[in-house]
Structure formats: C-alpha cells, structure tokens
Amino acid sequence: MTESTSPAQKLRGLLADESNIVIGPGIYDGFTARIALAAGFSCLYMTGAGTTMSRLGMPDLGIATLNDMRDNASMIASLDRSIPVIADMDTGYGGALMVGRAVEQYIDAGVAAFHIEDQVVTKRCGHLRGKELVDEDEWCTRIRACVNARTKSGRDIVIIARTDSLQGSGYDAALKRLRLALDLGADVAFLEGIETKEQGRQICKDLAPKPVLLNMVQGGVTPHYTAAEAKEDGFRMVIYPGLALGPVYKGVAEACEKLRKTGDVEKAEGATVRDVFGICGLKEAIEFDVAAGGKLYKSGV
C-alpha cells in the first residue's frame, strides 16, 4: 500500500479481484493480530464478540461501547498500515448522530471497513436466538448516516450492511433490507445467519454484481464452507470471527487446569518468551532504537 492508498482503497482493490476471495481472520487484540499478520493474511477482521470478551470479560450482548471498539480497532490498525482492517461496528451505538460519529471515529482509527446491523441497540450475537430488529425506516436512517458521515469526512471507508432479519422475517424481507442499504450507498451486503448453502448462492445471485460477505461462525447456524466453496458460490469476502477464540480458550483452559492440578506447566514447543516477543516485533523494535542512536538494546536482549 503506497502512501496515497488508503486502507479502504486497498480493500476495494482486493474485492475487485474476482480471481480471489478476501479472507478476514478473526482477531481481537494485539497478540492475535500479530499472529495473523505473521501468517501473511491480506486483511484482518476485528470481531466484536472477541473484543467484548477480551477487553471486558463479558458476552456479546451489546455491552461494548463505541470507545471500546474504536480504541481496539485503532490499536490493531496501527500494527501494520499496509493491511486493511475490517471492524465490527454493531448497531452504530445510537441514533443517526451517534452512527455518524462512530463512522468518523472509525475512519480516524485507520479502519478500512465496518459492518453495521439492523438489530436494536440492546443487541446480541447474530447466531443467538431472540434477536429484535429496528424497522425499515430506522435501518435506512442508519445507512444514510453512514454514507453521509463518510461523504462529510472527505475520506473513504467501506460500508458493509448487515441484516439479521433472515431468522425472524424470512429471506425476502432480508433481501429487501440489503437492497435498500445498497441503494443508499452501502458497498457490501452481509446476510447474517445463512441457514443453507442454497440461501448463500441465492443471495449472491440476487445482489450481483454487488459483493456479498459470508460470516463463518464455528458452531453457528451457518453450514460449513471452505474459502474455495464460498468463492464458488459467489461470495467475495468471508470472515472467521471465532478463529482465535476457540484455540485460545482450549489452550489456556488446559494449561490452567494442568497448573492447578500439578503445580507445573511444561514448556510448550515454539512458545518461549522470546518466541512470542518475536511475533510482536521484538527485532524491529530493537532495530528502530539502534537506528535512532539508542544504546539500551545495542548489545542485544
């Protein structure tokens, strides 16, 4: 990404490449972001559920505020400005003024794209039961606020419109909401909670040539897709919000249980202190200090 290329423009370029599909590994803090960057992904996805759990220790029930989400997104985006970050923006955190403020702050944070949904502000994870939605007028107001705030800023950000209406209102109602959002200026459609692969193929067909995002939640209501299968069915982007959550939970839980029972934890292969510092930029930090004339790390660490 050149100095003149914004994160949003970089992501738009990835979306325009029909020979590939944009894969967004779900990360939620600096450490998981560094691991995904080291793996070589072309973009990152900041999961709202993961952010809520890691920063607040709470479930994904609309508890995280704009400040929580923006601060986390800003930190993650700062780690590598050449890699676009897609971030959850929940419901926009209030009425039109708050939605517009959220968009401006996400742009300031260096975020390339965000998704905003049509649940009520007291929302819940899209793969839980009992979701309540705002009406179509309020949904359109949210999207207009996003588009107007982007225009007012004079800068770019990719707007992903997410509807959670499939489970409660059916496919036709969900399709209508996505078409309304795209007509108002949203860039990407996101049908949450796809229940069959036929629904996935149909939404991509019905909204073509607009790009459609697939949310691949392990253990959720959506059937399993590989990235290649998602591309074949017409999706242009796939995000994996639970990618790091399961392995981290399992690994840390097992280590804690072993320590509690035995009072000892064997060294995990490839996970020394130096290894994890290395993932987080130890070498680059030392080189920067030395180049600036610093002497603290000149002889190494």
N, C-alpha and C positions, 0 to 999 in steps of 0.2 A: 504494500500500500504506500503510494507516494504521499508527500506532504499535502498535496492538493486533493487527495482522495479521502473522503470522509468514511467513517465506519459504515454508514448506511449505503453509500455508493459501492463500497466493497461488497456488501451483502447483496445488493441489487445485481452486481455482476455475477455473483455465484448463482443467484436464482435464474438469471438469464441463460445460463449454460445448461441447455436441455440434455446434454450428454451425461450429466451427473445429477446427483441429488444432494441437497445440503443436509448434513448430519450435525445436529446440535447435542453434544453430550451434556447431560445434566450435571451441573456443578453448583456449589452453594457457598463456598468460602475460598480464601486464597490458596489453601493447600490443594483442594480438589481441582481448582482452576489450573494451578501449576502442573499437576499430574496430567490433565487433559492437554495442556499446551505442549508438554514434553512428548505426548503421544502423536502430535502432528495434526490435530484437527484444524479445519479451515474456519470454524466458528465455534462459539461456546453458547450454551443455554443456561442462564441463571434461573433455577427452579424456585418458585415462590414457596412451595412446601418445604424444600430443603433449607431455604433462607429462614423461614419461620422456625423450623426445628433447631437449626444450628445457632441462630442468634438469640432466640427467645426460649427455646426448650418447650415449645408449645405446638399443638397440632395445627394443620392448615384449615382454620375456621375463620378466616378474615381478621385475624388478630394483628398481623404485621401492618405497620403504618407506612405511609409514603417515605418517611425518613428512614425507616429500617431498610426498605427495599432500595431506595436511591443510594444510600451510603454503601450498601453491599455491592450494588451494580457498579458504582464508581470505582471502588477498590479493585474489583475484578477486571473492569475495562482498562485500568491503568497498568496492569501487568504486562500486556503486550498490545500496543495500539494498532498493530497490523492485523489483529484477529478480531473480527466483529463479534459483539456480544448481543444475544437476544435475551431480553429480560421480561419476566412476568410483571405485569402492572395491575393485576387483579381487576377490580371494578373501576379503577381510577380514583378511588378514595373520597368520593363525594359527588357533588353536583358538577355542572359544567365548568365553573371556575376552578374547582379542585382538579378536575380532569385536565384542564388546560395547564394548570401549574405543574401537575405531575409530568406531562409531556415535556414542558420546558426544562424541568429539572433532570429528566432522563437524557435529554439532548446534552445538557451541560455536563452530565456524568460521563459522556462518551459512549452511550449505548447506541447500537446500530438499529435495533428493532425492539418493539414491545408488543405483547398481546394484551388486549383489554376485552372483558367479557360482559355478558348481559345478565349476570346474577345480581341480586340485591347486594347492598354494601355488606350486610352480615352474611357473607358468602361461605362456601365450603369447597373442599376439593371436588373437582369435576367428576371424580369417579366414586363419590359417595352418594347415598340416596337422600331424597328430601330437598333438592335444590329449589329455590324460589327465584323467579326472574322478574326484571323490570318489564314494563310494557314496551311496545314497539316505538312509541314516541320518545320515551326516555332512552332507549337504545340508540336511536338516531341522534339524539342530543349528545350522547357520549361520543359518538363517532365524529359528529360535526365539531365538537370541542377539540378532539384530537387533531383533525385536519386544520382547523383554524389556528390552533396553537403552533403547529408546525409551520404554517404559512407566515404567521406573525414573527416567528423566530428568525426567518430567513435562512434556516438550515434544514438539513434533511434528517429524517428518521423513518424507518419502515413501520407502517401501522398494520398490525395483524388483528383482524376482527374475529373474536371467538364467541360462538354461541353455545350455550348449554341447554338449548331448548329441545334437543332431539328426544331425550328420555320422556319428558313430560308432555310435549306438544306434537311430536312426530316429525317425520322427515320434511314434509312440505313446509311446515312452519319454520323449521330450521333453515331450509334453503332460502325462504323469503327473507329471513333476517340477514343472512350472509349477503344476499344480493343487494339489499338495502344499504348495508355497510360499504360494499364495493362501489356502488353507485355514488355514494357520498365521498369517496376518496380513499377508503382503506385499500391497502396494497395486496394483502394476503388473506385468504379465508381459512378459518380454523373451526371445524366441526368437532366439538368435544364429545367424547363418549361414543364413538362409532362402534356399533354392535356387531356388524357383519362386514365381510370384505366386499360384498355387493354394494352396501351403502358407501363404502370408501370409493369404489370405482364410479358409482353414480354421482357422488358429489364432485369429483374431479371432472367428470364429463359435463355435468350441468353448469359448472362455473368456468369451464375453459373459455379463453386462454389464461384466465387469472390463476395464479399459483395457489395451491391448497397445502396446508400443513397437516401432518399426521402426528398425534400425540401418542407415543408408545409407552404406556404405563404398565410395568410388570405387575400382574395380578389384578389389573383393572378390567373394565368391561370390554375393552377393545381387543379383538383377536390378534394373535402374534403375527408380526410382519418382520421380515428382514428388510434392510435398507433397499436391497435389489428388488424385492417384491413390492415395496411401497412405490418405488420409481416406476416399475412396470405397470402398476395400477393407476398411475397418473399423478401421484403426489410429487411436489417439488421440494419439500422440506420435511424432515422427521426429527422430532425431539425426544430425548430419553430422560425425563425428569428424575427417575429413580435409579439411574445408572450407578451413582456412587453411594446412595443411601443404604441399599441392601448390603453390599460388601463391607461398608464401614460398620454398620450395625452388627453384622455377624462377626467380623474380625475383632472388634473391640469387646463385644459381649463375651466371646470365647476367651480372650486374653484376661479380662476381668475375673471371669469365673475360675480360670486356672490360678490366677494370683490369689484369689480368696481361699481356694481350697488347698493350695500347695505352698503358698508364700514364695513362689518362684515363677518367673516367666523366661523361657528360653529365648535367646536372640532369634528374631525372625530373619530368615535369609533375605539379603538385599534391603534391609530396613534399619541400618545403623543410623546414628545421629548424623554422621557425615553424608550418608545417602539422602536423607530427607532434606537436609540443608542444601544439598546439591540441586535437588529438584526445585528448590525455592530460590535459586540464583546465587548461591554462595560464591562461585567462581567469578561471575560477572560483577558482583558487589565488590570483591577484593580488587579486581582489575580496575574498576572505576576509581576506587580510593587511591590506588597506586598512581594512576594516570593524573590524578588531581594533585599529586605531591604528598599524599598522606603516607605516613610511615608505620602506622599501627599494625598493618597486616602485611608489610613488605616481605617479611621472612616467612609468611605463610601462617596457617592456623591448624 
